[in-house]
């Protein structure tokens, strides 16, 4: 599955997938063949950071 390019849509899709399907961000990135650093940078640019404890971007 290709992740959305729009940052807000990306946030929504990633948080939904983390909540429903993946135990952590590493598992999501590995399964979707996504670059973790790029994903985090895109979401950081709109004010969101990954919280491992909550397993979501906040």
C-alpha positions as CSV (number, residue, x, y, z in Angstrom):
1,X,0.0,0.0,0.0
2,X,1.3,3.4,-0.9
3,X,1.1,5.9,1.9
4,X,-0.6,9.3,1.2
5,X,1.6,12.3,0.3
6,X,-0.6,14.8,2.1
7,X,0.8,15.2,5.6
8,X,-2.6,15.3,7.4
9,X,-3.9,12.2,5.5
10,X,-0.6,10.5,6.2
11,X,-1.0,11.2,9.9
12,X,-4.5,9.8,9.9
13,X,-3.6,6.6,7.9
14,X,-0.4,5.9,10.0
15,X,-2.2,6.4,13.3
16,X,-5.0,4.2,12.3
17,X,-2.7,1.4,11.1
18,X,-0.6,1.7,14.3
19,X,-3.7,1.4,16.4
20,X,-5.3,-1.5,14.5
21,X,-2.5,-3.5,13.0
22,X,1.1,-2.8,14.2
23,X,2.7,-3.1,17.6
24,X,5.2,-0.2,16.8
25,X,6.4,2.1,14.1
26,X,9.2,-0.2,13.1
27,X,6.8,-3.0,12.3
28,X,4.6,-0.7,10.2
29,X,7.6,0.7,8.2
30,X,9.0,-2.8,7.6
31,X,5.6,-4.2,6.5
32,X,4.8,-1.2,4.3
33,X,8.4,-0.8,3.0
34,X,8.3,2.8,4.2
35,X,11.4,4.8,5.2
36,X,11.0,5.5,8.9
37,X,13.2,8.7,8.9
38,X,11.3,10.1,5.9
39,X,7.9,9.3,7.5
40,X,8.9,10.9,10.8
41,X,10.3,14.0,9.1
42,X,7.1,14.5,7.1
43,X,5.0,14.3,10.2
44,X,7.4,16.4,12.3
45,X,7.1,19.1,9.7
46,X,3.4,19.5,10.6
47,X,4.0,19.3,14.4
48,X,3.7,15.5,15.2
49,X,6.2,13.2,16.9
50,X,6.0,9.5,17.4
51,X,5.2,8.5,21.0
52,X,6.4,4.9,21.4
53,X,4.5,4.5,24.7
54,X,1.2,5.5,23.0
55,X,2.2,3.9,19.7
56,X,0.9,6.9,17.8
57,X,2.0,10.3,16.4
58,X,0.9,13.1,18.8
